[in-house]
């Protein structure tokens, strides 16, 4: 067919109906910021979110590479597609009638569109047929299986439109082709029948429980058939068709998407019955993979419905389930490392799957486990640390190398430090000296060998600057998000005589204190002030400063964990800040001692030498005092079991001062 000449009315309808957030969020993980949304730009190697989307203007713009436009331009640039291809795809997606300027083209396109509509109709009719077959008296055994063994209610069975494919080689063929008059090639294209090599057709699904698989709009696009007589495979899905792509579909997403938005998280389980059992229990923010694979495109598909990007995997705890989790992590690790998905891994007690667990426990019990599910990195580290009790030293060293390999891939220094700290704390059993030794050893392992070919850039080094910034950020997050802990933060800063060193943090702290002062002057209670809301005006008044501290106003999984232990985090953070300052003082004293030592070698008179020796002794005493204080601060920092910044810095050694006798 020649290139379509689209009618201007069709193009305008597409522009009016298409939502840019809906389009962009399928390819970019977006987070709210101000009146719009931000994410990593897909048109260049973006490290910090510079890609902005405006729902009000229906436009996007990248402040780094300059890319910008509307939803149509976005898809054209991203997929290198023509204007016409993008408009046709969007029109089909949003069910907008296609009008062309050429009558012959209009007729050809309507025939092409009619074919897809017929496939939808065939599958819908087949769904009703299977549902009707399940209700027949002679299929009571199948209904008993669902109600008694699977403990699904009649309401759930009806809601999911479960059905039954009867025995017989041509049951659905006879119904759809001979009775309903659908062309056999179309029924085969829908995935319901299979052609024989010598002619004729037979049913793909026979004596199977039939589970309709729907697209996000609720239309049946395929089926999952569960064997009832032991025939393999146990689960048989529809083949790939023009409507069904297994890697682009998640079971029950059509009915879960609104609940995902309300709950701001999504549960991903391994099987149809797990998903149905959870929906029946009221946990309707659940979807299921079709098999044991979850692909990055499927993750992006569900992330568009949740602002927190929280995805909880609840796969079986058997070896196959663990391998499946590992495959999922490998598939989405780039998204996870960039913080575009907060991936958690949930294993249920005694290795049960969700459906079995809910037969003996309440939905609230399950929900409590969901909320406590560890992050994927915690899960991977725990898998490595299972080897910690090995009596063989070589195995222990191999475990540490494996741990270092995992940590090295974490691009965020603070996040890497947090996991290194947690692992070391687990291995050290609270022994502060062992903590420091293990941390130093792992830090060495984190540096790749010099002879590694084509090695990736080493992770950013741990410095006093990023330690200081991370500790200050912890205090500010607690102050912003936990009103009850604001006064303890102020008390800790005053007790330790500390101030914020990072200039962006100082600016934020000044704005916070100014807001509180204004509230106090009007008779209000400063520590009950909604600081997050109060800071929103600075997006217009001081956009550059707010861009630098905006991340403190939003919580991810790591920072949420910190907020569960505010007292210990405050103690660890102020000790970290004090340590950085103390170490700086110690280095300055050492530099001064070295300067005076050099001067002593050049001094001739006894009076000047005695004065310099006395000053050197005072400096040595001061250095030793600072070193003792550093050890005390390390103990304070090691006290926090999930501290984020415990890595010891290089501290100067106190000089061994030789005091010559008077007159030498």
N, C-alpha and C positions, 0 to 999 in steps of 0.2 A: 504494500500500500504506500502511495506517495506520502510525503510529509504533510501532516495535517495543517490546515490553516485555521487556527482556533478563532472562534468568534470572540470579539471584545467583551461580550457579556460574561462568557465563561471565565476569562482571565480576571475580570473584576470581581466575580463571585469568589474565586479562589483567594484573591487578595483580602477580601472582606471576611471570609470565614476562617481562614487558616490562622492559628495562634502561634506566634513566633516562639513562645516558651515551650509549647508542645513539640514543635519541630526541632529546636536546638537541643532540648533536654534528652533527645534520643541519642545524641552524639557527644554532648558535653555535660558533665556533672555540674549543676548550677546550685549556688547557695544564695539566700537572700542577703542583700546589702543595701541599706537605705530604701529607696523606692524601686529599686531594680534587682537584678540578679547578676552574680559574677561567677566566673569559672576560668579554667585554663584554656587559652586560645588554641583551637585545633588547626590553625593555619601556620603556626610557627612553634618552635620548641620553647613553650612558655614554662617558666619556673614558678612565677607568682601570678595569682589570678589577675589578668589584665583585660579579660574578655567580658564586656558588660552587655546585658540584655535589658531593654526597656519594654515592659509589657504595655505601658501607656502609649508609647510611640510605635510599637511593633517593629523596632529596629535593634540591630546589634552593632557593636563597635569595639575594636581592640585598640587600646591606648598604646600598645607596644608596636605592632606591625601595621596598624592603620586599616586593617580589614573592616568592612562595614557594609550594611545594607539591610534588606528585609528577608523574610523567610525564604522567598524564591531565590534570591541571590545567594543565601547561605548554602542551600542545597546544590545550586549550580557550581559554586566554587569548591565545595567539599567533595562532591562526586564527579566533578568535571563533566557534568551533563548539560545538555542544551536547555534553553528556556522552555521549549515545548515539552521535552521529556519531564521536566520538573513539574510543570503545570498539570500535565496529564496524571502524573503520579499523585499529586496532592488532590486533584479533583476526585480520583478514585478513592483515596483514603478518607476524604471528607464527604463522600457520596454526593458530589456536585454533578449535575447532568452536563454532558459534553455537547457543545454546539460547535459546528464547524461552518466555514464559509462555502464549502463545496458539498452539494447533495450526495454525490457518489462516495465521498470520504465519510460523510455522516453515516451512510448506510453500512459501509464496511466496519466502521468503528463500533456501531451498535451491535453488529453480529459478534465481534470479538468480546464486547462487554457482556452480551447475552450468554456466551459460553460460561463465563465465570458465574453469572447469576444462576445458570442451570446447575452448576456444580454445588452451589450453596443449597439450592432447592433439593437436589438429590440427597444430600447429606441430612438435611432437615427431615425429609420424608423417611429416610432410613432410621433416624433417631426415634421418630414416633413409632415406627414398626417394631424396633427392638424394645421400646418401652411397653408397647402393647403386649408383646410376646412374654415379657416378664410377668405381667399380670394374669396370664392364663393359669387355669387350675392345675394343669399338668406340670407346671414349673414352680410348684410350691417349694420344692427342695432348694431352688435357687434363692427364693425369697427368704427361706429359713437361714440360708448361709449368710445373707446380708444382715438379717435382724438378730439372729442368735450368736453367730460366730463373730461377725464384724460389729454387732451392737449398733447398727444404724437404725434410726427411727424411720417409719414410713414417710414422715415429712422430709427427712434428708434424702431418702431414695427418690422421692418425687422432685425435690428441688434440683438435684443434680441430673435428673432425667436418666437414671440408670436403666439399663435394659438387658435383654438376653438375645443372643444369636442362637437359634435352634440348631439341633442336629440336621444334617442334610447338606448335600453338596451344592444345591441350587435354590435354597430357600429365598435368600434376598434377591438372587438373580430373577427368579420367577416373579417376585412381587414387583420389583422396580422395572424390569424390562418387559415382561409379558403382561403384567396387570396394569402398571402405571404408564407404560409406553415410553420410558426413557431409553434413548439409544444405548446399546450395550457398550460401545467405546467410551461414552461419557461416564457411565457407571464404573467402568474400569479405571478411567482417569481420576475418579473420585476416590479410588483405593478400596472399593468394596468387593470387587470380583477380580479374578485372575484369568487370563486367557490360557487355554491349553495349546501345546505345540501343534497338535493335530486338528485344531479347531474346537470352538465352543468355549465355555467359561465355567468356572466353579467359584463358590463363595470363599472369600478370604477368611472370614470369621465363622467358626462352627463350634457350637456348644461352649460358648464363652460368655462371661458376664461382660456387658458392653458399657463402657464409660465414655460419654461424649467429651471431646476436647474442643474448646471454643476459643475463638480469637478474642481480642480485648473488647470487641463490640458485642460479644455474646453469641456470635454465629458459629454453628458447628462446622469445624474444618477437618475433623478426623475423629478416630476412635481409638481407645485403648481396650483391648480384649483380654480378660483374665481367664486362664484355663480353669475348667471345673472338673476335669477328669484326669489330671496329671500330665496332659499332653504338653510337650515343650514347643516353644518357649512358654514359661508361665504367663508372661505378659507379651502380647503382640500388638504393636502400634500400627496405625495406618502408614503406608509408604509415603515417600515424598511426593507431593502433588502440587499443582499450581496454587493451591490454597494452604497447604500444610508443609511447614519446614520445622522439623523437630527442634532445631537449635535456635529457633526464633519464637518459640511458644513456651509459656508456663501455664500449667494446669491451674484453673480457678482464678487466674488473674482478672478475668472479666468481673467476677463477683467480689474480689478482694481489694481492688484498687482504691475504692472509697475508704475502706477500713484502714488500709495502709496509710493513707493521708491523715486520717484521724489519729491513729496510734503513732504515727511518725516512725514506723519501723516495719520491716517485712520479715516473716518467717518463711524459710525455704526448707521443705521436707523432701524426702526421697520417694514417696509413693503416693498414689492416688488416695488410698484409704487413710493414710496419715492426714492428708489435707482435708478430706471429708470429715474425719473424726474431730479435727480441730475446729473446723467451721461449725460442726454440730455443737461443740462445747462453747461456742461464742467467740473463739479466737479466729475471727474472720479475716485477719490480715495475713493469711497463710496461702502460699502457692506451692506447687510441687514441680520438680523437674521430671522430664519424660525419660527416665533412665537414671543414670548416676552422674551425668555431666551437667555442669552449669557453666555457661560460656559468658565471656565479658559482655557481649551484646545483650544477653538476657539480664545480666546485672544492671546494665544501663537502662534497660526497659523498666525495671521496677524502681530504680533510683529517681525517676522523674516524679514519683508520687510521694517521696519522703524528703523532707528538708534536712533531717539529721543524717541521712544516708546510712541508717543502721540496718544491716542485713544479718539475720541469725540463721546459720546453717544447722539443721537438726537431722543429720544423717545417722544411719545405723552405726553402732559402736563396734561391729565386727571388723575383721581385717579389710573386707571389701569396702565397708563404709569409710574406714580410715584412709584407704587409698583414694576413695572418691573425694574426700575432703582435701587431701593433698593435691589432687588434680585441680580442684576448684581454686585453691590458693595460688597454684602456679598460673592458672588462667587469668586471675584478676589481681595478681600481685602488684602490677604497675599502678592500677587504680588505687589499691590499698596503700602502697608506699607514698603516693602523692596525697593521701588523705581524702580521696574522692569517694571512698566507700569505707564505712566503719563495719568491718566484717567480724562476726563473732561465731564461735563454734560451740554448740551445745550437745553434750552427750548425756543421755538420760540414765538414771541409776539402773544397775543390773543389765545394761546393754539393751534395754527395751526400745522399741520404736514408739512414735507418738501415739499411734492407735492403741497399742497394748498398754502403754502407760496410763492413758485416760480411762481404760476399763477398770483400773484399780485406784486412781487418784482423781482429785478434782482439777478443774480448769485453773483455779487459783494456785494450786501446787505447781502445775506446769508453768504458769506465768511467772512464779517466783524463780524457777530455774532459768527461764528465759532472761530475766533481768540480771541474773548473776552469771550469765554465760561469758566466758573469757574472750578477749580479743584473739584474732587469728594468730598474732605473734606470740601471745601468751601460750596458746595451744601448741604452736610449733616448738617453742622453748621448753614447755613441759614434756613434750615427746622426747626431746633431746636429753633433758635432765633425768628421765627415767633410768638412764645409764649411770647415774652418779654413785650408786652403791657398788659398782663393780670393784672387786678386790684387785684387779690388774691395773697397774699404773699406766700401761700403754693404752688401755681402753679409756681411762680417765682423761688422758691427754687427747685422745681422738675425739672424745666428747667435747672438750674445750675448743678444739679446732673447728668442729662442726658448728658449735655455738658462735664462734667468731665469724665464720663464713656467713651465717645468717645475719648477725648484727651488722656486718660490713655493708650489707645491701640496703640498710635503712638510711635514706638520704638526710633525714632530719636529725641534727645533732642532739637536740633535747630528747627526742623520742628514743634514739639509740642509747643515750645515757640511762634513760629510765629502765630499759630492758636489760642493759648490762648490770645495772644496780640490783634489779630484782633477782636476776640469775645468781649473781655473786652472793647476795644475802641468803638465798636458798642453799647454796653450796657451803657457805661459811658457818651456818648454824648459829649466827649471832656473834661469832668471834671477830671483834673489831680489827685485830691485827691481820687475821686471815682475809678479811674483807679487802683491806688495802693491798695485800700481796696478790690476791686473785685479780683484782681490778687492774693492777699494774701489768700482770702477765697477759690478761686478755687485751689490754690496750696495745701491747706489743704484737699480739696475734692479729689485731685489726689492721695493722700495716701490711699490705701485700708484699710478698718477696720481690726483691729488686730485679730478679731475673725472670719474673712472670711475663710471658709474651703477651702483647696486646692487652695488658691489664687495664682494668677500669681505673679512673682516678680514685685515689684513696679518700676515705670519708674525711670530712672536715675535722681538723684537730680540735681536741678539747682545750680551750683556752680560758683564761680568767674572764675574758670579755663575755663569751657565750654562757659561762657558768653564772656570771653576775646577772646577765639579762634574763636568763631562765628563772633564777631565784626571785628576782624582782617581779617577773611576770606571774609567778605563783602567788605572791602576796597580793598583787593587784586583782587577780581573778577571784581570790577568796573575798576580797573587799567588795568587788562588784556584784558577786553572785550569792554571797552568804551574809545578809545583813547582821545576823546574830554574832558574827565573828569579826565585825569591823573594829570594835573596840580592842579586842585582843591583838589585832594587827598593829593598831596605833600604839598600844602599850609595849609590844615587842620592839617596835622601831625606836621608841623613846628609851626603853631599858638598855638596848644595845647601842644607843646613840648613833643610829643609822639614818641615812637619807638615800633617795633613789639617785643612782649615778647615770643611768641611761637618759639622754635628753628627752626622748619621746615619753618615757615613763614619768620623768619629772613633770612634763607638760600635763599628762593625764592626771597625775596626783594633784597638781595645782587646781585643775578644773574641778576635780571631785571635792577638794576642800573648800573651794569658793562656793560651790553649790550648797554644800552643807552649812556653810556660814550664813548664806542668805536665808536658808530655811530656819536656822536657829534664831536669826534676827526677827523673823516674823512669828516666832512662838512655836514653830514646828519641832519635830523630833528628827534630827539629822540622820540617825542610823536606821530610820525606816524609809528613807528616800529611795525611790526607784532610779538608781543611777544609770542603768542601761537606757531607759527612756529619756532621762535628762540629757544624756550625751548625744542624742540623735540630732540636735540642732547644729552640732559642730560639723556634720556632714556638709552643710552649706557654708557655715562661718569659717571653718578651718579644715577643709577637705584633705589637705596633704597630711596634717597631723593626725587626723582621724584614720586615714588609710594605714598609718604606721601602727595604730593601737587597736584597730577594729577587731583583730583576731582575739583580743582579750575579752571582748563582749560576747563571743560565741564559744560554746563548749563542744569539744570533741570527746571521744571515748577516753583518751588519756587524761584530759583535764577533769572529766567527770569522776574518774577514779581518785584523783588528788583531792577533790572536794569532799570525798567520803571521810577523810581523815584530816580535817583542817588544823587541829592542834599540832599534830606531828609535822604537817607540811610547813606550818608557820615556824616551828622550831628548827626544822631542817633548812628552810630558806634563809632565815636570819643568820644562822650559823654559817651558811655558805657565803652570804654577803660579807659577814664579818671576817671570814677566812681570806677572801680575796683581798680585802683591805689590809688585813694583818700581813699577808704575804708580800704585798706591795711595800708596806713599811719595813718588813724584814729585808727586802732586797735593797731598799734605800739605805738602811743602816749598814748592810754589808758593803755597798759601794763606798759609803763614807769611810768605813773601816779600812778598805783597800787604799783609798786615797791617803788617809793619815799614815798608814803603814809605809807607803812610798815616800811620804814626806819625812818620816822618822829616819829612813836610810840616808837622807841627805842632810839631816840636822847635825850640827857639830857641838853646840853648847849644851852643857849638862842641864841647865835650867829648862831650855826648850824641849830637850829629850824627855825630861821627867814629866813635863806638862803633856806632851804627846802620849807618853806611856799611860798616864792617868786617863786621858781621853779614850785611848784604845781599850782600856779595861772597862770603862763605862759602856762603850759601844758593844764590847763582847757580852757584857751582862745583859744589855738591852736585847741583843740578838737572841741570846739564850731564853730570855723571858718571852720574846715573841714566838720562838719555837715551841716552848711549853704551852703557850696559848693556842698555837696551831694544833697541837695534839689534842687539846681539850675540845677545840672546835670540830675536829674530825670525829671525836666520840659523839658529839651532839648530832652531827650529820648522819652518822652510822646508826643512830637510834631509830631513824625512820625507816621501816621495813620496805617501803615502796618509794623511797626517795628518788628524785629525778636527777639530782646532780651531786653524786658523791665521789666523783673521780678525783683523787688527790693530784694537786698540781706539783710541779717541781719546786721544792722548797730549798732555799740556800742553806748550806751547811754552816754551822757556827764555826768561826775560825779558831784554830788552836793557837792561842797567843803565847809567844815565848817572851817572857819579861827578862831582859838582861839586867844584870846587877848594876847598881848605881855606880857611875864613874867609868863603866866599860866603854 
